[in-house]
């Protein structure tokens, strides 16, 4: 984990509670950190798919004949 920095912002309480439950976070701060990490991870995965799609012309076309 990188360095932590205190922030103050408005957030939808119901969305935060839902994210906390889904992510299995113990605290609201942990839920926010996990959600941000998940978004960053998803971005890296999608970037990898994009790179693979550029290298292989038929990437993702398996079984579409």
C-alpha positions, 0 to 999 in steps of 0.5 A: 500500500502507498502512503495514506493521505487524509481527504474530505469529500462527500460520498453516497452513504448507501453506496459506501455501505454496499461497497463495504459489504461487497468488498468485505471491508471492516471500515469505510476507509478500507472500503474506499481503498479497496474500491480504488485498488479494484478500479486501478486493477481493472484498468490494468487488465483492460489495458492488457486485453487491448494490447493482446487484441492489437497483437492477434488479429483474431483475438476474441474471435474463437468460435465465431466462424 
